[in-house]
Each structure stands twice: as C-alpha cells, then as structure tokens.
Amino acid sequence: MPYTVPVSTPRPTVEPATVWLVASGDLRPSANAAGWPVQEAMETALGDAFGKLGWTVRRAHEVDPVKGHGFIDSQRMGLTVFRSIPSDAPLVVAEAVWQYSHHVLAGLRTHRGPILTVANFDGTWPGLVGLLGVNAGLTKMGIEYSTLWSVDFTDDWFLEGLRSWVDTGAVPQDASHVRPLPPLPATPERELGHAVADQLMADKAIIGVFDEGCMGMYNAIIDDELLNPLGIYKERLSQSALFAEMATVPEAETTAVRAWLTERGMRFETGTDEATELTDEQLRQQFAMYIAALRISDDFGLDAVGIQYQQGLKDLVAASDLAEGLLNNAERPPVRSRDGSRVLWEDRPLPHFNEVDEGVAVDALLSNRIWTAMGLDPATTLHDVRWGEEYDGRFVWVFEISGSIPASHLAGGYAEAVSLRQNPVYFPAGGGTLSGVSRPGEIVWSRLYIADGALHLDIGRGRAVELPEEETRRRRQATNPEWPVMHAVLDGVSRDQFMARHKANHIQVVYAPDAATADRALAVKAAAFERLGVSVHLCGDVAIEAG
C-alpha cells in the first residue's frame, strides 16, 4: 500500500563568518510600523559592529513593504522563518521594541548554534523590556544564550563582548553581586516568614487568571506542577466573562467611583475625540471593569487576580490599567457585593498582577500577606525595567508600569495622581492611566522566575529617589509620559550586572517606611519563599543575618 511520507524542510548549510539575524515584533500592526525605523537603525549599527570583526550579518526575513516593517509578527511566521536558518549557525535576536516572545521561541528551542540576544539601551522604545522577556523565556526553556546591550553599539564593553561571542560562542558576565540565601538564624523574621508559608501551603490560595499568556510572555506562565506545591491554585477565567459583567454595572456606580477619586484630588485630562483623547465614556468603562473584577473575584473567592487585556479586550473596551492600580491600593473607591450587604476587600488591596504575569502573582500575594502581618502598607506593584542613565554619580533606573501604580506609591496619594490617555498605537480603545512620580523611599525589589525546571527568587534592596523636576520631565518624555514612573537605585547592583542577571521584563517593588524595616521585611520574605521550596538568591547589598 503506497504512503505519502512527509519530509522535513532541509536547512541550508552554515557559511563561514556569517551570523543570521531575526527580529521578533509585536502582534499589533500599528506598533510594528511605528517601531520599525528604530529597529532598522539598530540593525545597521549591529551590522557595522560585526563588519569590524570581519563578519557578515544575514537577515533571515525580508522587510514587507505592504506591512511597512521587517518584524516577525506571528508564531506561524516565526516557524516559517526558522526553516531558512542553518540549525548550527550563529544567531542574533535583535530587539529595539517590545516583542511577543512566542513568535520566535519555537525556533530558538531547537536551534543548535550559539544564540545572542541584543537590544539598544534606549528608553524611547521598549527594546530593553523585549530583550528581558526573550531572555527569561530562554532561561525557562533551559536554552543557553548570551546577551548584550548598548546605547550606540560602538562602546568598548559591547565590542569586546561581541568579539568574545564570535570567537567562543559566549559572553562572560559579572554575577559577583549574587549569592545564595544563607542559613537563617532563629529570629522573629524567620518565624514570621515560615508561618506565612506554612499557612499558605496548609490553607491554600487561588489566583484568578483572566486569560493566560499575555503578549507572548511565555516566562510569565507558571505551570500548575510548580505552582500548586506552594499552596497556590489557578482559577482560569475568561475575559469575555469580565466584559459581560461590566455590562451589568449601573452607571450610578461608575459615577460614584469617579466622584470618590475626584474628591481626593485625582485629575482626569479628558477630551471628546475617542481616537486620540481620554473621554468620559472610556473612564466609565474602566470604572465598570474595576467593579466587575472585584465582584467576579468575590464570586470565586480569589486571593489575587490578573487581567490580560492584550490581546482581545484592547479591541473592545478601554485599558485595564487604571482599574488595576485601584485594586492594588488599600484606600480605594468602595465596591459593594451585588446584594449590597458587604464592601468587597474593605480597606485592603485585592492584589492584581498586571498582564497576568504569574511570577508577579505569587510575589504580590506573599508580599501582601507579609507586609500586612508586619503592620505595613501592603500596596505592591510591578514595573517594566524600561531604561536608565547615570545621574549625579549613580545609575538611576527608569521603572515604568503600563498606566497604573497604587496611589500610596505617590507622595500625595490620589491628590498627586493624574489620568492621561493611553497611546493609541498600543491602546486603540483608549482609557486613562493612574500616573505620577513614585515617592522617595526604601524599597524591596524581587522577581520570581523559572530556571532549570524549578522556581527561583532574586531579591534585593534599593530606594526610589527624587530627581529634579527638569530631569524627571526629560526621562518621562524619553519614555511614556502618560505612565507612572519610579526613579530607582538598586543597592550594590550595577546596570550591566542587573541586565545580565534579571530573568523578566518586570520587577516587583514594595515600599517600607525606613531602611531597617525594609531589611526586616526582606528577611521575612526570603524566609517565606525558602520555606516554600523556592531557591532564593540575594542580589547586591542586602543586610540579612546568617545562622
């Protein structure tokens, strides 16, 4: 009996002194078209740098004149592109913009040649954020890679790293700032951390996931086999249910939310053009989402909740960010149960993990319980690791979140918060932000991630600092001025150490009232995660007692 035997697509052979280049892009055509000029400029600079080493760069996919860009813009396209790349070839993943990692992860998972990820160290377009997302995905998959970044691709540090990669297939990085958590002595902090962990594993918790896998973030998904041993389980929800619940919210309730915020001094810069301005209708939708998220969370008894928004809801309603910022704050507009008998999560946050990043979910849940047990403000949030520069002799990061922070992270609370329209390139249905400049203060920062098939936590100390108004304005204009910003200094961690080590596009931050309290809170958090079986790594200058 005759059979039609399938045959895999033959790969071309490796050519000497030739590196292949791929560029993962967005799923949104408007974002790809807008970001293409900066990507093109970066690739030109990369080509010049390789040329000085006697190497040729071959692009694995052409620029599409109809689309107006040369990005890989879907997973299917990524599969097709990798069929044309020699399996053993040196490969560069070049990122100058935000990208959907799943477009290229399938090809990277089976690629046998050395892999180098590269980004431009620039805040105008989130290439650094995209780079860290790819790196975290490769780490989760257990795929070896090297990584580099540069402002203009002519500095000695970058060129030396590039030469190392073409000569050896690897780039050495400085990880001297990282050390494993030492055995902890019997202190009240260790006791509290163990108690929080033990209670979580015994009584368990539920995180609500309104559609998993936002924006191609493979690194943001924690499989049940890793999550459940912590005592945490997922309630898998649909954004369609959230959309349907929003439709049941009476206008009187959304009006009350806005009035509550206005009374506390929050400003809304509104107009009438739905395409380019923040409108009253967009705000009504966001307040309805805030109310609907609380009620659905109450229905399912959730301990934390995450809304994907991208993709799907972005084409239907205004952005989720304003609602998310409200949820993460203890002081917020009251929302009652459907029967009116209860105020939901009264005087306490419902931890929300932006972009359904489940690493953030676990971290936010533990942080909320620890800070609450210590009598501290439990408001926590993630930020994109967006960019940074030297200022007055120290490196100051620009951390930004897509439109919202808890109001207690601002010096004046809601009175210093302003809501501006989200960028139409990314948010076609609009929506307002909860924006401002994070107040100076001590912070504990962290990131939960997957490596070698297990959960790891990097944790460190730092502070949000105040910069002159002119410098703050410059940094915001260089990134997304409509988003809230934190000027952050990380203790004992240089720019390049952080970039080489960090395994996510996001970083978690929680405030403490002073340095001594922040040190104690970090100790509790480290003890709790260790008790849960997570490998804890101290990063930078961390004051913690060793047994």
C-alpha distance (Angstrom), angle and dihedral (degrees) to the residues before:
residue distance angle dihedral
M1 . . .
P2 3.86 . .
Y3 3.83 119.3 .
T4 3.76 130.9 -162.5
V5 3.78 100.7 -130.4
P6 3.82 113.0 -154.8
V7 3.78 116.9 -130.3
S8 3.79 124.9 -156.4
T9 3.78 117.8 -123.4
P10 3.83 108.3 -94.1
R11 3.81 114.1 -119.7
P12 3.79 121.4 -135.5
T13 3.78 120.3 -110.5
V14 3.78 125.3 -99.4
E15 3.78 115.9 -94.2
P16 3.82 121.5 -148.9
A17 3.82 118.6 -99.1
T18 3.80 91.3 1.7
V19 3.79 125.3 128.1
W20 3.81 121.8 -167.5
L21 3.79 120.0 -138.8
V22 3.80 132.0 -153.2
A23 3.79 128.3 -179.9
S24 3.79 119.2 -158.6
G25 3.77 113.6 -153.7
D26 3.76 142.6 -176.6
L27 3.78 126.7 -71.1
R28 3.81 90.3 -130.4
P29 3.83 112.4 85.6
S30 3.80 92.6 -149.8
A31 3.81 92.1 56.1
N32 3.81 92.9 47.8
A33 3.79 93.2 50.1
A34 3.80 92.7 46.7
G35 3.80 93.9 48.4
W36 3.80 98.7 43.4
P37 3.85 98.4 90.7
V38 3.82 92.9 57.0
Q39 3.81 90.9 45.6
E40 3.79 90.5 50.4
A41 3.81 91.4 50.6
M42 3.80 91.5 49.7
E43 3.80 92.5 50.1
T44 3.80 90.2 51.4
A45 3.80 90.4 53.2
L46 3.81 90.4 46.9
G47 3.78 90.5 51.0
D48 3.80 90.5 52.6
A49 3.82 91.3 50.0
F50 3.80 92.8 50.5
G51 3.80 89.9 44.5
K52 3.79 91.3 59.0
L53 3.81 87.0 58.2
G54 3.80 92.0 50.4
W55 3.81 94.4 -105.3
T56 3.81 130.1 129.1
V57 3.80 123.6 -141.0
R58 3.80 116.1 -141.6
R59 3.78 116.7 -166.0
A60 3.81 110.9 -137.5
H61 3.81 94.3 -151.2
E62 3.77 133.4 34.5
V63 3.77 130.0 -122.0
D64 3.79 110.0 -97.6
P65 3.83 108.1 -135.7
V66 3.80 91.9 -163.0
K67 3.81 93.9 53.0
G68 3.80 91.4 38.7
H69 3.81 96.2 -132.0
G70 3.79 144.5 68.8
F71 3.81 101.3 -132.4
I72 3.79 128.3 125.2
D73 3.79 97.0 -114.9
S74 3.81 104.3 -179.6
Q75 3.78 140.4 30.8
R76 3.81 90.3 -115.0
M77 3.78 90.8 54.4
G78 3.79 89.2 49.4
L79 3.81 91.6 54.4
T80 3.78 90.0 50.3
V81 3.81 94.1 47.8
F82 3.80 93.8 51.5
R83 3.81 90.7 56.0
S84 3.81 87.1 69.5
I85 3.83 95.7 50.8
P86 3.82 121.3 89.2
S87 3.80 105.6 -113.0
D88 3.82 92.5 -131.6
A89 3.80 98.0 41.0
P90 3.81 122.6 120.7
L91 3.81 103.6 -102.2
V92 3.80 131.8 -159.3
V93 3.80 122.8 -160.9
A94 3.81 102.9 -158.6
E95 3.81 117.8 -164.1
A96 3.79 127.5 -178.2
V97 3.83 95.9 153.2
W98 3.77 140.5 34.6
Q99 3.80 109.9 -69.6
Y100 3.80 139.7 -170.9
S101 3.80 103.0 -117.2
H102 3.80 95.5 -156.3
H103 3.81 88.6 68.2
V104 3.82 89.0 75.3
L105 3.81 107.9 15.7
A106 3.80 94.6 91.4
G107 3.80 90.9 56.7
L108 3.80 93.0 42.3
R109 3.80 92.1 50.3
T110 3.80 92.2 64.3
H111 3.80 100.0 31.1
R112 3.82 110.9 118.1
G113 3.80 100.8 -168.2
P114 3.82 125.5 85.0
I115 3.81 113.6 -74.3
L116 3.80 124.9 -148.1
T117 3.81 122.8 -173.5
V118 3.81 115.5 -158.3
A119 3.80 134.7 -176.8
N120 3.78 137.8 175.3
F121 3.81 111.7 -111.7
D122 3.79 94.3 -128.9
G123 3.78 132.7 122.9
T124 3.78 100.4 -150.7
W125 3.79 92.8 80.3
P126 3.82 121.3 24.6
G127 3.79 98.3 -116.8
L128 3.81 91.1 134.1
V129 3.80 89.8 54.6
G130 3.79 90.3 50.2
L131 3.80 91.9 47.9
L132 3.80 92.9 52.9
G133 3.81 89.8 48.9
V134 3.81 92.0 54.4
N135 3.80 91.6 44.8
A136 3.79 91.8 51.6
G137 3.80 90.4 49.8
L138 3.79 92.1 51.1
T139 3.81 89.8 48.0
K140 3.80 91.2 51.6
M141 3.83 90.3 49.6
G142 3.79 91.7 49.0
I143 3.81 92.7 -121.1
E144 3.80 116.8 149.3
Y145 3.79 116.1 -125.1
S146 3.79 142.5 156.2
T147 3.78 125.0 -135.8
L148 3.83 137.5 -155.8
W149 3.80 138.5 172.2
S150 3.78 135.9 -174.4
V151 3.78 142.8 175.3
D152 3.82 94.4 -132.3
F153 3.85 105.0 -6.5
T154 3.79 93.3 -116.9
D155 3.83 101.7 91.6
D156 3.79 120.1 111.4
W157 3.82 94.9 -119.7
F158 3.79 92.0 57.3
L159 3.81 95.2 42.1
E160 3.80 92.5 48.8
G161 3.79 89.9 50.3
L162 3.78 91.0 48.7
R163 3.79 91.6 50.5
S164 3.79 90.1 50.2
W165 3.80 90.4 52.6
V166 3.81 96.3 50.0
D167 3.82 90.8 45.0
T168 3.82 99.7 42.8
G169 3.82 108.3 9.0
A170 3.82 91.3 -116.6
V171 3.82 140.8 80.9
P172 3.82 116.0 -146.7
Q173 3.81 113.9 -134.5
D174 3.79 132.0 -167.1
A175 3.82 111.3 -111.0
S176 3.80 96.4 161.8
H177 3.80 90.2 119.2
V178 3.83 92.3 67.6
R179 3.79 126.2 81.7
P180 3.79 133.9 162.4
L181 3.78 119.3 -100.9
P182 3.81 106.5 -91.9
P183 3.81 122.5 -135.2
L184 3.79 105.8 -74.2
P185 3.80 122.9 -131.4
A186 3.79 121.8 -125.8
T187 3.79 100.8 -84.6
P188 3.81 133.6 146.4
E189 3.81 87.2 -104.8
R190 3.80 93.6 56.4
E191 3.80 90.0 44.8
L192 3.79 91.7 52.6
G193 3.80 93.1 45.7
H194 3.80 91.7 51.2
A195 3.81 91.5 46.8
V196 3.81 92.3 52.1
A197 3.81 90.9 49.0
D198 3.80 94.5 44.6
Q199 3.80 92.3 50.1
L200 3.81 91.1 48.8
M201 3.80 93.3 50.7
A202 3.81 92.4 45.3
D203 3.81 101.6 42.4
K204 3.82 97.5 25.5
A205 3.79 131.3 -152.4
I206 3.79 138.3 -127.6
I207 3.79 127.0 -136.2
G208 3.78 116.2 -161.9
V209 3.80 114.8 -137.0
F210 3.80 115.5 -162.8
D211 3.83 94.3 -159.3
E212 3.79 119.7 -30.2
G213 3.78 132.2 -117.9
C214 3.79 104.9 38.3
M215 3.82 118.3 -159.9
G216 3.79 95.4 -10.4
M217 3.82 93.5 -60.3
Y218 3.79 100.1 155.1
N219 3.80 87.4 165.8
A220 3.82 90.1 61.3
I221 3.83 94.2 64.0
I222 3.81 118.0 88.7
D223 3.78 112.4 -166.7
D224 3.80 117.8 -127.5
E225 3.81 91.1 -114.9
L226 3.82 88.9 65.3
L227 3.80 97.6 33.8
N228 3.80 101.7 46.9
P229 3.84 96.6 59.3
L230 3.82 86.4 63.0
G231 3.79 88.8 60.1
I232 3.81 91.7 -106.7
Y233 3.80 123.7 125.0
K234 3.80 132.8 -177.5
E235 3.77 127.7 -119.5
R236 3.80 101.4 -157.9
L237 3.78 107.8 -145.8
S238 3.79 133.9 176.3
Q239 3.76 125.1 -123.2
S240 3.79 86.3 -138.7
A241 3.82 87.3 67.6
L242 3.80 89.8 52.1
F243 3.80 90.4 49.4
A244 3.81 90.8 49.4
E245 3.80 92.1 48.8
M246 3.79 90.6 51.0
A247 3.79 89.1 60.1
T248 3.82 90.5 60.2
V249 3.81 94.7 56.2
P250 3.83 110.6 105.5
E251 3.79 117.2 -127.4
A252 3.80 89.5 -122.4
E253 3.80 89.4 66.0
T254 3.81 95.1 49.8
T255 3.80 89.6 46.6
A256 3.81 89.0 53.2
V257 3.82 91.5 53.1
R258 3.78 91.9 52.5
A259 3.80 92.2 45.7
W260 3.82 90.5 51.4
L261 3.81 91.0 52.8
T262 3.80 93.9 44.2
E263 3.80 90.8 50.4
R264 3.81 88.7 57.0
G265 3.79 92.1 51.9
M266 3.81 104.3 -98.7
R267 3.81 112.6 150.0
F268 3.80 127.3 -143.6
E269 3.80 117.0 -160.3
T270 3.78 100.1 -152.4
G271 3.79 137.9 173.6
T272 3.79 138.5 166.3
D273 3.82 105.0 -106.8
E274 3.81 106.2 97.3
A275 3.82 92.0 -163.7
T276 3.80 97.9 56.5
E277 3.81 110.0 9.2
L278 3.78 137.4 62.0
T279 3.78 108.4 -105.5
D280 3.78 136.1 -167.1
E281 3.81 89.8 -112.5
Q282 3.80 92.4 55.0
L283 3.80 89.8 51.6
R284 3.81 90.8 48.4
Q285 3.80 89.1 55.5
Q286 3.79 92.1 49.4
F287 3.79 92.9 50.5
A288 3.80 89.7 47.6
M289 3.81 88.5 52.9
Y290 3.80 90.4 50.9
I291 3.79 91.2 53.0
A292 3.81 93.9 42.2
A293 3.83 92.6 50.1
L294 3.80 91.0 53.8
R295 3.79 93.7 48.0
I296 3.79 95.1 47.8
S297 3.80 89.7 45.8
D298 3.78 87.8 53.0
D299 3.82 90.7 49.3
F300 3.80 91.2 56.8
G301 3.81 98.5 34.5
L302 3.79 93.4 -120.2
D303 3.80 124.2 -174.8
A304 3.82 93.2 -162.3
V305 3.78 135.1 2.2
G306 3.81 137.8 -154.2
I307 3.80 129.9 -163.2
Q308 3.79 118.6 -157.6
Y309 3.83 97.3 -162.5
Q310 3.84 90.9 168.7
Q311 3.00 114.2 98.2
G312 3.80 113.7 25.6
L313 3.77 109.6 9.0
K314 3.81 91.8 55.7
D315 3.81 88.0 73.3
L316 3.81 93.6 48.6
V317 3.79 111.6 37.5
A318 3.78 144.0 8.3
A319 3.81 120.4 -72.8
S320 3.79 122.1 -68.4
D321 3.82 96.2 -137.9
L322 3.79 99.6 92.1
A323 3.81 90.5 51.9
E324 3.81 89.9 48.3
G325 3.78 93.5 53.4
L326 3.79 90.7 51.7
L327 3.80 92.6 49.9
N328 3.81 92.3 54.4
N329 3.80 94.6 55.7
A330 3.81 126.4 83.9
E331 3.80 92.5 -145.2
R332 3.79 108.0 57.0
P333 3.79 142.3 128.6
P334 3.83 108.7 -61.4
V335 3.80 117.2 -113.7
R336 3.78 120.8 -166.9
S337 3.77 129.0 -149.8
R338 3.78 115.9 -98.0
D339 3.81 91.8 -95.8
G340 3.80 90.9 48.9
S341 3.80 93.8 -123.7
R342 3.83 99.0 114.8
V343 3.78 140.9 35.6
L344 3.80 105.1 -131.0
W345 3.82 115.2 -122.8
E346 3.79 89.6 -12.1
D347 3.82 113.5 -154.1
R348 3.80 93.1 -7.3
P349 3.79 136.5 84.1
L350 3.76 125.7 -105.1
P351 3.82 96.7 -141.1
H352 3.78 109.7 -121.6
F353 3.80 122.3 -164.1
N354 3.77 109.0 -150.0
E355 3.82 117.5 -130.6
V356 3.85 88.5 7.8
D357 3.81 89.8 -81.4
E358 3.79 100.2 172.3
G359 3.80 92.6 -164.0
V360 3.79 85.3 61.8
A361 3.82 90.5 45.4
V362 3.79 93.9 59.9
D363 3.79 92.8 41.9
A364 3.81 94.0 47.3
L365 3.80 92.3 47.3
L366 3.82 93.3 51.7
S367 3.80 92.8 41.7
N368 3.79 91.2 51.0
R369 3.79 92.4 53.1
I370 3.81 95.1 43.2
W371 3.81 96.5 46.7
T372 3.82 90.2 45.4
A373 3.82 91.2 51.0
M374 3.80 89.2 50.8
G375 3.81 92.0 51.1
L376 3.82 92.6 -112.9
D377 3.79 132.5 132.0
P378 3.84 102.5 -85.3
A379 3.81 95.8 -159.1
T380 3.79 107.2 133.0
T381 3.76 134.8 169.2
L382 3.76 144.4 173.2
H383 3.78 125.3 -120.0
D384 3.77 133.0 -162.6
V385 3.79 111.3 -112.6
R386 3.75 89.3 -123.3
W387 3.82 110.7 164.6
G388 3.80 143.0 -62.5
E389 3.79 146.8 -165.1
E390 3.76 141.1 -160.3
Y391 3.79 114.4 -84.8
D392 3.79 124.6 179.1
G393 3.79 93.1 -16.0
R394 3.81 99.9 -46.1
F395 3.77 135.7 82.5
V396 3.80 111.2 -108.6
W397 3.79 117.8 -166.8
V398 3.77 124.9 -143.9
F399 3.81 106.0 -136.5
E400 3.80 114.0 -175.1
I401 3.77 134.5 174.8
S402 3.77 123.3 -155.9
G403 3.75 98.5 -96.3
S404 3.79 109.3 -42.9
I405 3.76 147.2 66.5
P406 3.81 128.9 165.0
A407 3.80 107.4 -87.1
S408 3.81 92.3 -124.0
H409 3.82 87.4 69.6
L410 3.82 87.1 69.5
A411 3.80 120.0 79.0
G412 3.79 92.8 -125.9
G413 3.79 97.8 31.7
Y414 3.78 114.1 -142.0
A415 3.80 90.4 -9.4
E416 3.82 88.5 71.0
A417 3.80 95.3 41.7
V418 3.78 122.5 104.3
S419 3.79 128.9 -174.6
L420 3.80 116.1 -140.7
R421 3.79 130.1 177.2
Q422 3.79 116.6 -89.5
N423 3.82 115.8 -117.0
P424 3.84 110.1 -85.4
V425 3.83 90.0 -141.1
Y426 3.81 88.9 70.6
F427 3.81 103.0 17.6
P428 3.81 110.4 44.1
A429 3.82 92.7 172.5
G430 3.79 91.4 51.2
G431 3.75 125.0 -147.2
G432 3.76 134.3 174.2
T433 3.78 131.3 -91.0
L434 3.78 132.7 -134.6
S435 3.77 95.4 -128.8
G436 3.76 139.3 172.5
V437 3.80 143.2 109.6
S438 3.80 115.7 -71.2
R439 3.79 113.6 -114.8
P440 3.81 121.2 -110.0
G441 3.77 112.9 -95.4
E442 3.78 149.6 112.4
I443 3.80 116.9 -65.2
V444 3.78 139.5 -171.5
W445 3.80 111.2 -145.6
S446 3.78 128.0 -166.9
R447 3.79 148.3 156.2
L448 3.81 130.8 -152.8
Y449 3.81 113.2 -153.6
I450 3.80 143.8 156.4
A451 3.81 122.4 -106.2
D452 3.80 129.9 157.8
G453 3.80 89.4 4.1
A454 3.82 93.6 -60.8
L455 3.80 140.4 91.2
H456 3.80 119.9 -97.0
L457 3.80 132.2 -178.0
D458 3.79 124.2 -153.6
I459 3.80 110.3 -163.6
G460 3.78 134.8 176.2
R461 3.78 147.4 149.1
G462 3.74 134.1 -103.4
R463 3.75 144.0 130.8
A464 3.74 142.1 -112.3
V465 3.79 107.4 -121.8
E466 3.77 135.0 -160.5
L467 3.79 118.7 -117.5
P468 3.79 127.1 -169.5
E469 3.78 113.8 -82.6
E470 3.81 92.3 -112.6
E471 3.82 92.6 52.9
T472 3.80 91.5 46.0
R473 3.79 90.1 51.6
R474 3.81 91.3 48.9
R475 3.79 92.9 51.4
R476 3.78 93.5 46.7
Q477 3.78 92.8 48.8
A478 3.81 88.8 49.7
T479 3.82 90.4 57.1
N480 3.83 127.5 17.8
P481 3.82 109.4 -37.3
E482 3.80 91.4 -170.2
W483 3.83 91.3 62.4
P484 3.81 127.2 79.7
V485 3.78 115.3 -104.4
M486 3.80 137.6 -154.8
H487 3.80 120.9 -159.2
A488 3.80 98.9 -146.9
V489 3.80 134.0 -172.4
L490 3.81 116.0 -169.0
D491 3.78 116.3 -148.9
G492 3.79 114.1 -117.0
V493 3.81 95.9 -11.4
S494 3.79 121.4 110.6
R495 3.79 124.7 -149.4
D496 3.79 94.2 -104.1
Q497 3.79 94.8 42.5
F498 3.77 89.9 54.4
M499 3.80 94.9 45.8
A500 3.80 92.9 49.3
R501 3.80 93.8 47.8
H502 3.81 107.8 35.0
K503 3.80 113.1 102.2
A504 3.79 102.0 -161.5
N505 3.76 144.4 45.4
H506 3.82 87.1 -124.1
I507 3.81 133.7 65.9
Q508 3.82 125.5 -163.5
V509 3.81 119.1 -135.1
V510 3.81 133.0 -173.1
Y511 3.81 126.5 177.6
A512 3.79 127.4 -131.1
P513 3.81 125.5 -167.5
D514 3.82 94.9 -119.7
A515 3.80 142.0 -2.2
A516 3.80 96.7 -95.6
T517 3.80 92.1 51.4
A518 3.80 91.0 46.6
D519 3.81 89.7 53.1
R520 3.80 90.8 51.2
A521 3.81 92.4 47.0
L522 3.80 90.4 50.8
A523 3.81 89.6 51.7
V524 3.81 91.2 51.7
K525 3.79 91.7 48.1
A526 3.80 93.5 47.9
A527 3.81 91.0 48.9
A528 3.81 91.6 49.4
F529 3.78 94.6 50.9
E530 3.80 92.2 45.0
R531 3.82 89.3 51.6
L532 3.82 88.2 53.2
G533 3.81 89.8 56.8
V534 3.81 96.5 -104.4
S535 3.82 118.1 141.5
V536 3.81 105.0 -118.7
H537 3.82 121.5 -153.6
L538 3.79 122.5 -168.7
C539 3.80 112.5 -142.7
G540 3.78 123.6 -158.6
D541 3.79 125.7 -27.2
V542 3.79 106.0 -4.3
A543 3.80 122.1 165.5
I544 3.79 104.6 -145.8
E545 3.77 131.1 144.8
A546 3.80 118.0 -116.7
G547 3.78 123.4 -150.5
